[in-house]
Amino acid sequence: MNSLGILLRRNKKNNRYRYRSEVYLHDKQDLKKRFLLLLLVIGMHSVAMVFFEDLNWWQAFWLTMTSTSTTGYGDISAATFWGQLSTIVLIYCMGITLLAQIASDYIELRITRKEMRIKGRMEWNAMQDHLLIINTPKYDAERYLDLLITQVTNTPELADIPIQILTPDFPEGLPLKLRSLGVVHQTGDATTNGMLLSAGADKAKYIILLCPDYQAPHFDSVLFDTLHRIQALNSSAFVLAEAIDDSNRGRFKAVGANAVIRPVRAYPEMLVRSLIAPGTEQVLENLFRYEGDHTIRVTIQLEGFSWADIVTKLIQNNIGTALGFENPDGDIVTHPEPTEKVSVRSLILLVGDKQVLPSQAVIQGFFKPC
């Protein structure tokens, strides 16, 4: 009875190994074993040719290699019975088969590894001082990443930096356009143990932590957890994180975020500017809301003044900071040359929310013709 049980278990094991052989992907260890066996076959056949065919060592090796590779120049061949038998057994039955298996396994290994890299299932161990982007937007992620990566590559300070994305999205691979720019990714969740280390968060120079869905406030908690995990790695990276709720900014900075910004999907440029000029994100955010510093438009006609004169006169009279102007053609001009004489139809000013401005007539009166 025990023998019958052992036999059944052995049959089940054999069945399992039979199926395993159908899906098993050969690794470097398999290639090494087959290659060593091939070298052994080549050595044995070379020895046989020396003894049975009375060839010198080089001629024996040459005959062995041309036979194994199926080239068969015919300049040297086995003539004796034992030499021919050795060739049949060692080369035809073993050598050629081993060589074909090695070639097949090598190609399979290369294809498999390439597919795993494309699908984000391999670590990029050599990557360091890179930009790590964690998470991708839930909506229109491909377009957003295209804009973000394009802005990164167009920024001189970041043009050559390696880029890696850690996201559970794109399990079949990043869009071809991003891959053509050298962007790589890992398929995984940053809150899974080991994933941040696998993505090299401890070796990154910059980390951008995106909010997957800005309509779901609970993602602030998810990002807080991710920031805590990054902090535990003692990463020296500059970390920029998105926060849905402004009240969470302090919490994010307490666990290692160097800069915090609201999710702004239409302008990924804001993220990039924040990396190379920290604090920019706060200035840019203020421009989009009325509270705090904000922009206004003042209709005013100016002619013959330099831009430096206009900016100085506005500051001296506590009117605000000039960011640009509208010319007579209706074009908005920002940051002109200080000494350039400009023709102004209206001014774009940066003012505070508590700032009380005089009327346009009073502002016009500050600029008297020289």
Residue pairs with C-beta under 8 A, 6 or more apart in sequence:
25 108
25 109
25 112
26 105
26 108
26 109
27 109
28 109
30 105
31 102
31 105
31 106
31 109
34 98
34 101
34 102
34 105
35 102
37 98
38 68
38 95
38 98
38 99
38 102
41 68
41 90
41 91
41 94
41 95
41 98
42 61
42 64
42 65
42 68
42 95
44 86
44 90
45 60
45 64
45 67
45 68
45 86
45 87
45 90
45 91
45 95
46 57
46 60
46 61
46 64
47 60
48 82
48 83
48 86
48 90
49 55
49 59
49 60
49 63
49 64
49 78
49 83
49 86
50 56
50 57
50 60
52 78
52 80
52 82
52 83
52 86
53 60
53 63
53 78
53 79
53 80
53 83
55 63
55 76
59 76
62 76
63 76
63 77
63 78
64 91
64 95
65 71
66 72
66 73
66 76
67 87
67 91
67 95
68 91
68 95
68 96
68 99
69 99
70 96
78 84
78 86
78 87
113 122
116 122
117 184
118 173
118 174
118 179
119 171
119 172
119 173
119 187
120 170
120 171
120 173
120 174
120 184
120 185
120 186
120 187
120 188
121 186
121 187
122 186
123 186
123 198
123 199
124 164
124 184
124 186
124 199
124 200
125 200
127 162
127 164
127 184
127 200
127 203
128 200
128 203
128 204
129 161
129 162
129 203
129 204
129 205
130 161
130 162
130 163
130 164
130 200
130 203
130 204
130 205
130 206
131 152
131 158
131 161
131 162
131 163
131 164
131 204
131 205
131 206
131 207
131 208
131 275
132 164
132 165
132 166
132 199
132 200
132 201
132 204
132 206
132 207
132 208
132 237
133 145
133 148
133 163
133 164
133 165
133 166
133 167
133 207
133 208
133 210
134 165
134 166
134 167
134 190
134 196
134 199
134 201
134 207
134 208
134 209
134 210
134 226
135 166
135 167
135 190
135 209
135 210
135 211
135 212
136 144
136 145
136 165
136 167
136 169
136 170
136 210
136 212
137 144
137 210
137 211
137 212
137 213
137 263
137 265
138 212
138 213
139 213
139 265
140 265
141 169
141 170
142 175
144 265
144 268
145 165
145 174
145 175
145 178
146 175
146 177
146 178
147 268
147 269
148 268
148 271
148 272
149 163
149 178
149 181
149 183
151 268
151 269
151 272
152 158
152 159
152 161
152 163
152 272
153 159
153 181
155 272
155 276
157 276
158 206
158 272
158 275
158 276
161 205
161 206
162 182
162 184
163 181
163 182
163 183
163 184
164 183
164 184
164 185
164 186
164 199
164 200
164 204
165 174
165 183
165 184
165 185
165 186
166 185
166 186
166 188
166 190
166 195
166 196
166 199
167 185
167 186
167 187
167 188
168 187
168 188
168 189
170 185
170 187
171 187
173 179
174 183
174 184
174 185
186 195
186 198
186 199
188 195
188 198
188 199
189 195
190 196
190 199
190 209
190 226
190 229
191 222
191 225
191 226
191 229
196 202
196 226
196 229
196 230
196 233
197 233
201 207
201 230
201 233
201 235
201 237
202 233
202 234
202 235
203 235
204 235
204 237
205 237
205 238
206 237
206 238
206 239
206 240
206 275
207 230
207 235
207 237
207 238
207 239
207 240
208 240
208 271
208 275
209 223
209 226
209 227
209 230
209 239
209 240
209 241
209 242
209 257
210 242
210 263
211 219
211 220
211 223
211 242
211 243
211 244
211 263
212 219
212 222
213 219
214 242
214 244
214 262
214 263
214 265
216 244
217 244
217 245
219 244
220 243
220 244
220 245
220 248
223 241
223 242
223 243
223 252
224 248
224 251
224 252
224 255
227 239
227 241
227 252
227 255
227 256
227 257
228 255
228 256
230 237
230 239
230 256
231 255
231 256
235 256
238 258
238 259
238 275
238 278
239 256
239 257
239 258
239 259
240 257
240 258
240 259
240 260
240 261
240 271
240 274
240 275
240 281
241 252
241 257
241 259
241 260
241 261
242 260
242 261
242 262
242 263
243 249
243 252
243 260
243 261
243 262
244 262
244 263
246 262
248 260
249 260
252 260
253 260
258 278
259 274
259 278
259 279
259 281
260 281
261 270
261 271
261 274
261 281
261 285
262 285
264 270
270 280
270 281
270 284
270 285
271 281
273 280
273 281
273 284
274 280
274 281
283 293
286 292
286 293
286 294
287 293
287 294
287 295
287 350
290 353
291 353
292 352
292 353
293 350
293 351
293 352
293 353
294 350
294 351
294 353
295 323
295 348
295 349
295 350
295 351
296 320
296 348
296 349
296 351
296 357
297 326
297 346
297 347
297 348
297 349
298 346
298 347
298 349
298 357
298 360
298 363
299 345
299 346
299 360
300 344
300 345
300 346
300 347
300 360
300 363
300 364
300 367
301 344
301 345
301 364
302 310
302 342
302 343
302 344
302 367
303 343
303 344
304 341
304 369
304 370
305 341
305 342
305 344
305 367
306 338
306 339
306 340
306 341
306 342
307 322
307 336
307 337
307 338
307 339
307 340
307 342
308 338
308 339
310 322
310 325
310 342
310 344
310 347
310 367
311 321
311 322
311 338
313 366
313 367
314 320
314 321
314 322
314 347
314 349
314 366
315 321
317 363
317 366
318 355
319 349
319 351
319 357
319 358
319 363
319 366
320 349
320 350
320 351
320 352
320 355
320 357
321 349
321 350
321 351
322 347
322 348
322 349
322 350
323 334
323 335
323 348
323 349
323 350
324 332
324 333
324 334
324 335
324 336
324 347
324 348
325 332
325 333
325 336
325 342
325 344
325 345
325 346
325 347
325 348
326 332
326 333
326 344
326 345
326 346
326 347
326 348
327 333
327 342
327 343
327 344
327 345
328 343
328 345
330 345
332 348
333 342
334 348
336 342
351 357
357 363
